[in-house]
Amino acid sequence: MTSFKCLEINVHNNALYHENLLNLFMTYFNYLKRPKSKQHIAQTLQLLITPHSTAHLLALQRLDDEELVGFCFFNQCMGIESGGYYLWINDIYILPSCRRQGAASFLLKQVQLWAKQHQCGYIACIADNWNIASQTLFKRMGFTCSSSVWMDKILP
């Protein structure tokens, strides 16, 4: 079985992994059929590592060749209903070549550890209806699925 480790990407190590992260995010957005430019992704990653950002990125690295093979991009938020801090998963992705090897479960366990260490009492995310694999993973990890309606608006 393949072994992995998680890296929290921050101002101190971003430069070491920058090009690999850009390529991983390009692959992710192409997978979603929503391609983004490297410049767009780089600008967003720069926001991630600014002081006082609530955004965080855990990158999944395969140990045998040190390739970045997945990530979880999330925000630490605060809510009245949750009674304090909670974690919102924005994006989670594993390269297709690393699926069904325990990579996503390992990454999600690391996200949960991060949340506990940072006083988050709740984790939330959303998955597309067609993404049964993601829903199965989250259910297996103890998450509940509900039928909610996602609402959003792009501001001009």
PyRosetta script that sets phi, psi and omega in degrees:
from pyrosetta import init, pose_from_sequence

init()
pose = pose_from_sequence("MTSFKCLEINVHNNALYHENLLNLFMTYFNYLKRPKSKQHIAQTLQLLITPHSTAHLLALQRLDDEELVGFCFFNQCMGIESGGYYLWINDIYILPSCRRQGAASFLLKQVQLWAKQHQCGYIACIADNWNIASQTLFKRMGFTCSSSVWMDKILP")
pose.set_psi(1, 141.4)
pose.set_omega(1, -179.7)
pose.set_phi(2, -71.1)
pose.set_psi(2, 142.8)
pose.set_omega(2, 177.3)
pose.set_phi(3, -106.5)
pose.set_psi(3, 147.1)
pose.set_omega(3, -176.8)
pose.set_phi(4, -132.9)
pose.set_psi(4, 163.5)
pose.set_omega(4, 167.5)
pose.set_phi(5, -142.0)
pose.set_psi(5, 156.5)
pose.set_omega(5, 179.4)
pose.set_phi(6, -104.4)
pose.set_psi(6, 142.0)
pose.set_omega(6, 176.7)
pose.set_phi(7, -122.0)
pose.set_psi(7, 126.8)
pose.set_omega(7, 172.5)
pose.set_phi(8, -84.8)
pose.set_psi(8, 119.7)
pose.set_omega(8, -178.0)
pose.set_phi(9, -83.3)
pose.set_psi(9, 128.8)
pose.set_omega(9, -177.7)
pose.set_phi(10, -149.4)
pose.set_psi(10, -174.1)
pose.set_omega(10, -177.3)
pose.set_phi(11, -60.0)
pose.set_psi(11, -26.9)
pose.set_omega(11, -176.4)
pose.set_phi(12, -80.7)
pose.set_psi(12, -26.7)
pose.set_omega(12, -176.0)
pose.set_phi(13, -124.7)
pose.set_psi(13, 0.9)
pose.set_omega(13, -177.5)
pose.set_phi(14, -55.1)
pose.set_psi(14, -43.1)
pose.set_omega(14, -177.1)
pose.set_phi(15, -62.4)
pose.set_psi(15, -32.4)
pose.set_omega(15, -179.7)
pose.set_phi(16, -64.5)
pose.set_psi(16, -33.2)
pose.set_omega(16, -172.7)
pose.set_phi(17, -114.2)
pose.set_psi(17, 3.8)
pose.set_omega(17, -169.8)
pose.set_phi(18, -52.6)
pose.set_psi(18, -54.0)
pose.set_omega(18, -176.7)
pose.set_phi(19, -65.1)
pose.set_psi(19, -40.2)
pose.set_omega(19, 178.2)
pose.set_phi(20, -64.2)
pose.set_psi(20, -39.3)
pose.set_omega(20, 177.9)
pose.set_phi(21, -65.5)
pose.set_psi(21, -43.9)
pose.set_omega(21, 178.2)
pose.set_phi(22, -57.4)
pose.set_psi(22, -46.2)
pose.set_omega(22, -179.9)
pose.set_phi(23, -64.4)
pose.set_psi(23, -40.1)
pose.set_omega(23, 179.3)
pose.set_phi(24, -64.3)
pose.set_psi(24, -43.5)
pose.set_omega(24, 178.1)
pose.set_phi(25, -67.9)
pose.set_psi(25, -36.3)
pose.set_omega(25, 175.8)
pose.set_phi(26, -60.0)
pose.set_psi(26, -45.1)
pose.set_omega(26, 178.3)
pose.set_phi(27, -60.6)
pose.set_psi(27, -43.2)
pose.set_omega(27, 179.7)
pose.set_phi(28, -60.1)
pose.set_psi(28, -51.3)
pose.set_omega(28, -177.3)
pose.set_phi(29, -68.3)
pose.set_psi(29, -32.1)
pose.set_omega(29, 173.9)
pose.set_phi(30, -66.2)
pose.set_psi(30, -39.6)
pose.set_omega(30, 176.4)
pose.set_phi(31, -58.4)
pose.set_psi(31, -40.2)
pose.set_omega(31, 179.4)
pose.set_phi(32, -76.9)
pose.set_psi(32, -4.6)
pose.set_omega(32, -175.2)
pose.set_phi(33, 61.6)
pose.set_psi(33, 35.4)
pose.set_omega(33, 175.2)
pose.set_phi(34, -133.0)
pose.set_psi(34, 66.0)
pose.set_omega(34, -174.3)
pose.set_phi(35, -58.4)
pose.set_psi(35, 143.8)
pose.set_omega(35, 176.5)
pose.set_phi(36, -126.2)
pose.set_psi(36, 152.9)
pose.set_omega(36, 177.2)
pose.set_phi(37, -77.8)
pose.set_psi(37, 157.5)
pose.set_omega(37, 175.7)
pose.set_phi(38, -60.1)
pose.set_psi(38, -36.2)
pose.set_omega(38, 179.8)
pose.set_phi(39, -63.0)
pose.set_psi(39, -44.3)
pose.set_omega(39, 178.6)
pose.set_phi(40, -59.5)
pose.set_psi(40, -46.8)
pose.set_omega(40, -179.1)
pose.set_phi(41, -65.7)
pose.set_psi(41, -43.3)
pose.set_omega(41, -179.8)
pose.set_phi(42, -61.4)
pose.set_psi(42, -41.1)
pose.set_omega(42, 178.6)
pose.set_phi(43, -64.0)
pose.set_psi(43, -39.8)
pose.set_omega(43, 178.9)
pose.set_phi(44, -67.2)
pose.set_psi(44, -43.0)
pose.set_omega(44, 178.0)
pose.set_phi(45, -63.3)
pose.set_psi(45, -33.3)
pose.set_omega(45, 177.2)
pose.set_phi(46, -63.7)
pose.set_psi(46, -39.0)
pose.set_omega(46, 176.4)
pose.set_phi(47, -62.6)
pose.set_psi(47, -35.7)
pose.set_omega(47, -179.7)
pose.set_phi(48, -58.3)
pose.set_psi(48, -39.7)
pose.set_omega(48, -172.5)
pose.set_phi(49, -95.6)
pose.set_psi(49, 11.0)
pose.set_omega(49, 176.9)
pose.set_phi(50, -75.2)
pose.set_psi(50, 151.5)
pose.set_omega(50, 178.2)
pose.set_phi(51, -58.2)
pose.set_psi(51, 142.8)
pose.set_omega(51, 177.0)
pose.set_phi(52, 69.7)
pose.set_psi(52, 13.1)
pose.set_omega(52, 176.0)
pose.set_phi(53, -68.4)
pose.set_psi(53, 141.4)
pose.set_omega(53, 175.2)
pose.set_phi(54, -92.9)
pose.set_psi(54, -2.6)
pose.set_omega(54, 179.3)
pose.set_phi(55, -86.8)
pose.set_psi(55, 145.3)
pose.set_omega(55, -178.8)
pose.set_phi(56, -140.8)
pose.set_psi(56, 153.6)
pose.set_omega(56, -179.5)
pose.set_phi(57, -136.7)
pose.set_psi(57, 121.3)
pose.set_omega(57, 170.4)
pose.set_phi(58, -105.0)
pose.set_psi(58, 122.4)
pose.set_omega(58, 177.7)
pose.set_phi(59, -101.3)
pose.set_psi(59, 140.8)
pose.set_omega(59, 179.3)
pose.set_phi(60, -99.4)
pose.set_psi(60, 124.8)
pose.set_omega(60, -178.1)
pose.set_phi(61, -116.4)
pose.set_psi(61, 130.5)
pose.set_omega(61, 174.3)
pose.set_phi(62, -75.5)
pose.set_psi(62, 132.4)
pose.set_omega(62, -174.1)
pose.set_phi(63, -73.3)
pose.set_psi(63, -35.4)
pose.set_omega(63, -174.1)
pose.set_phi(64, -66.8)
pose.set_psi(64, -31.7)
pose.set_omega(64, -180.0)
pose.set_phi(65, -128.3)
pose.set_psi(65, 2.4)
pose.set_omega(65, 177.8)
pose.set_phi(66, 63.1)
pose.set_psi(66, 19.1)
pose.set_omega(66, 177.3)
pose.set_phi(67, -74.8)
pose.set_psi(67, 140.5)
pose.set_omega(67, 172.3)
pose.set_phi(68, -78.4)
pose.set_psi(68, 122.8)
pose.set_omega(68, -172.8)
pose.set_phi(69, -121.3)
pose.set_psi(69, 1.1)
pose.set_omega(69, 179.3)
pose.set_phi(70, -175.1)
pose.set_psi(70, 173.1)
pose.set_omega(70, 178.6)
pose.set_phi(71, -160.2)
pose.set_psi(71, 161.7)
pose.set_omega(71, 168.3)
pose.set_phi(72, -133.5)
pose.set_psi(72, 120.4)
pose.set_omega(72, 179.5)
pose.set_phi(73, -107.3)
pose.set_psi(73, 122.8)
pose.set_omega(73, -173.4)
pose.set_phi(74, -146.1)
pose.set_psi(74, 166.7)
pose.set_omega(74, 176.7)
pose.set_phi(75, -123.2)
pose.set_psi(75, 141.6)
pose.set_omega(75, 169.8)
pose.set_phi(76, -90.8)
pose.set_psi(76, 121.8)
pose.set_omega(76, -175.1)
pose.set_phi(77, -120.7)
pose.set_psi(77, 175.3)
pose.set_omega(77, 175.4)
pose.set_phi(78, -134.1)
pose.set_psi(78, 139.0)
pose.set_omega(78, 180.0)
pose.set_phi(79, -144.8)
pose.set_psi(79, 150.5)
pose.set_omega(79, 177.9)
pose.set_phi(80, -69.7)
pose.set_psi(80, -44.1)
pose.set_omega(80, -179.3)
pose.set_phi(81, -60.6)
pose.set_psi(81, -39.8)
pose.set_omega(81, -179.0)
pose.set_phi(82, -78.8)
pose.set_psi(82, -11.4)
pose.set_omega(82, 178.2)
pose.set_phi(83, 75.9)
pose.set_psi(83, 22.4)
pose.set_omega(83, 179.8)
pose.set_phi(84, 147.8)
pose.set_psi(84, -141.0)
pose.set_omega(84, -177.0)
pose.set_phi(85, -75.0)
pose.set_psi(85, 144.2)
pose.set_omega(85, 169.9)
pose.set_phi(86, -141.5)
pose.set_psi(86, 167.3)
pose.set_omega(86, -177.4)
pose.set_phi(87, -115.1)
pose.set_psi(87, 128.5)
pose.set_omega(87, 176.5)
pose.set_phi(88, -109.6)
pose.set_psi(88, 117.3)
pose.set_omega(88, 177.4)
pose.set_phi(89, -82.5)
pose.set_psi(89, 116.4)
pose.set_omega(89, 178.2)
pose.set_phi(90, -83.0)
pose.set_psi(90, -48.0)
pose.set_omega(90, -175.2)
pose.set_phi(91, -146.2)
pose.set_psi(91, 137.7)
pose.set_omega(91, 172.0)
pose.set_phi(92, -138.5)
pose.set_psi(92, 135.0)
pose.set_omega(92, -174.0)
pose.set_phi(93, -152.4)
pose.set_psi(93, 140.2)
pose.set_omega(93, 173.3)
pose.set_phi(94, -127.3)
pose.set_psi(94, 132.4)
pose.set_omega(94, 176.0)
pose.set_phi(95, -54.5)
pose.set_psi(95, 140.8)
pose.set_omega(95, -180.0)
pose.set_phi(96, -53.4)
pose.set_psi(96, -34.0)
pose.set_omega(96, -178.8)
pose.set_phi(97, -69.1)
pose.set_psi(97, -12.5)
pose.set_omega(97, -178.5)
pose.set_phi(98, -111.4)
pose.set_psi(98, 4.0)
pose.set_omega(98, 179.6)
pose.set_phi(99, -75.4)
pose.set_psi(99, 156.3)
pose.set_omega(99, -179.0)
pose.set_phi(100, 64.3)
pose.set_psi(100, 27.3)
pose.set_omega(100, 176.9)
pose.set_phi(101, -124.5)
pose.set_psi(101, 10.9)
pose.set_omega(101, -179.7)
pose.set_phi(102, 87.4)
pose.set_psi(102, 3.9)
pose.set_omega(102, -176.6)
pose.set_phi(103, -65.0)
pose.set_psi(103, -47.7)
pose.set_omega(103, -177.9)
pose.set_phi(104, -65.6)
pose.set_psi(104, -40.6)
pose.set_omega(104, 177.6)
pose.set_phi(105, -62.8)
pose.set_psi(105, -43.5)
pose.set_omega(105, 178.6)
pose.set_phi(106, -60.7)
pose.set_psi(106, -47.0)
pose.set_omega(106, -178.9)
pose.set_phi(107, -62.4)
pose.set_psi(107, -44.6)
pose.set_omega(107, -179.0)
pose.set_phi(108, -66.1)
pose.set_psi(108, -34.7)
pose.set_omega(108, 174.2)
pose.set_phi(109, -63.1)
pose.set_psi(109, -40.3)
pose.set_omega(109, 179.0)
pose.set_phi(110, -66.9)
pose.set_psi(110, -36.5)
pose.set_omega(110, 176.4)
pose.set_phi(111, -63.4)
pose.set_psi(111, -43.0)
pose.set_omega(111, 178.8)
pose.set_phi(112, -63.4)
pose.set_psi(112, -40.2)
pose.set_omega(112, 176.4)
pose.set_phi(113, -62.1)
pose.set_psi(113, -44.0)
pose.set_omega(113, 178.3)
pose.set_phi(114, -58.4)
pose.set_psi(114, -46.3)
pose.set_omega(114, -178.7)
pose.set_phi(115, -59.3)
pose.set_psi(115, -45.8)
pose.set_omega(115, 178.9)
pose.set_phi(116, -63.0)
pose.set_psi(116, -42.7)
pose.set_omega(116, -179.7)
pose.set_phi(117, -65.1)
pose.set_psi(117, -21.0)
pose.set_omega(117, -178.1)
pose.set_phi(118, -112.3)
pose.set_psi(118, 26.8)
pose.set_omega(118, 173.1)
pose.set_phi(119, 59.7)
pose.set_psi(119, 29.6)
pose.set_omega(119, 174.6)
pose.set_phi(120, -87.2)
pose.set_psi(120, 127.8)
pose.set_omega(120, -179.5)
pose.set_phi(121, -99.7)
pose.set_psi(121, 4.8)
pose.set_omega(121, -170.8)
pose.set_phi(122, -158.7)
pose.set_psi(122, 142.5)
pose.set_omega(122, 174.7)
pose.set_phi(123, -127.1)
pose.set_psi(123, 135.0)
pose.set_omega(123, 179.1)
pose.set_phi(124, -136.0)
pose.set_psi(124, 154.6)
pose.set_omega(124, 174.8)
pose.set_phi(125, -162.8)
pose.set_psi(125, 178.2)
pose.set_omega(125, 177.0)
pose.set_phi(126, -134.5)
pose.set_psi(126, 146.0)
pose.set_omega(126, 176.6)
pose.set_phi(127, -129.8)
pose.set_psi(127, 146.1)
pose.set_omega(127, 176.2)
pose.set_phi(128, -63.7)
pose.set_psi(128, 150.1)
pose.set_omega(128, 179.2)
pose.set_phi(129, -57.1)
pose.set_psi(129, -34.2)
pose.set_omega(129, -177.2)
pose.set_phi(130, -76.4)
pose.set_psi(130, -14.7)
pose.set_omega(130, -174.1)
pose.set_phi(131, -89.3)
pose.set_psi(131, 72.1)
pose.set_omega(131, -177.9)
pose.set_phi(132, -64.9)
pose.set_psi(132, -35.6)
pose.set_omega(132, 179.3)
pose.set_phi(133, -60.6)
pose.set_psi(133, -43.3)
pose.set_omega(133, 178.7)
pose.set_phi(134, -65.1)
pose.set_psi(134, -45.2)
pose.set_omega(134, 179.7)
pose.set_phi(135, -61.1)
pose.set_psi(135, -40.7)
pose.set_omega(135, 178.8)
pose.set_phi(136, -63.6)
pose.set_psi(136, -44.8)
pose.set_omega(136, 178.0)
pose.set_phi(137, -57.8)
pose.set_psi(137, -51.3)
pose.set_omega(137, -176.8)
pose.set_phi(138, -64.2)
pose.set_psi(138, -40.1)
pose.set_omega(138, 176.4)
pose.set_phi(139, -61.8)
pose.set_psi(139, -43.5)
pose.set_omega(139, 178.9)
pose.set_phi(140, -61.2)
pose.set_psi(140, -29.8)
pose.set_omega(140, -179.3)
pose.set_phi(141, -89.4)
pose.set_psi(141, 9.5)
pose.set_omega(141, 174.2)
pose.set_phi(142, 94.9)
pose.set_psi(142, 5.8)
pose.set_omega(142, 177.3)
pose.set_phi(143, -80.2)
pose.set_psi(143, 152.6)
pose.set_omega(143, 173.3)
pose.set_phi(144, -104.6)
pose.set_psi(144, 148.1)
pose.set_omega(144, 177.6)
pose.set_phi(145, -108.7)
pose.set_psi(145, 137.4)
pose.set_omega(145, 177.4)
pose.set_phi(146, -129.7)
pose.set_psi(146, 165.2)
pose.set_omega(146, 178.3)
pose.set_phi(147, -98.6)
pose.set_psi(147, 94.3)
pose.set_omega(147, 178.4)
pose.set_phi(148, -109.0)
pose.set_psi(148, 162.3)
pose.set_omega(148, 176.2)
pose.set_phi(149, -107.9)
pose.set_psi(149, 123.0)
pose.set_omega(149, 179.3)
pose.set_phi(150, -84.5)
pose.set_psi(150, 129.7)
pose.set_omega(150, 178.3)
pose.set_phi(151, -123.2)
pose.set_psi(151, 135.6)
pose.set_omega(151, 177.2)
pose.set_phi(152, -150.6)
pose.set_psi(152, 165.4)
pose.set_omega(152, 179.2)
pose.set_phi(153, -151.5)
pose.set_psi(153, 128.7)
pose.set_omega(153, 174.8)
pose.set_phi(154, -85.6)
pose.set_psi(154, 124.2)
pose.set_omega(154, -177.9)
pose.set_phi(155, -86.6)
pose.set_psi(155, 138.4)
pose.set_omega(155, -179.7)
pose.set_phi(156, -70.1)
pose.dump_pdb("model.pdb")
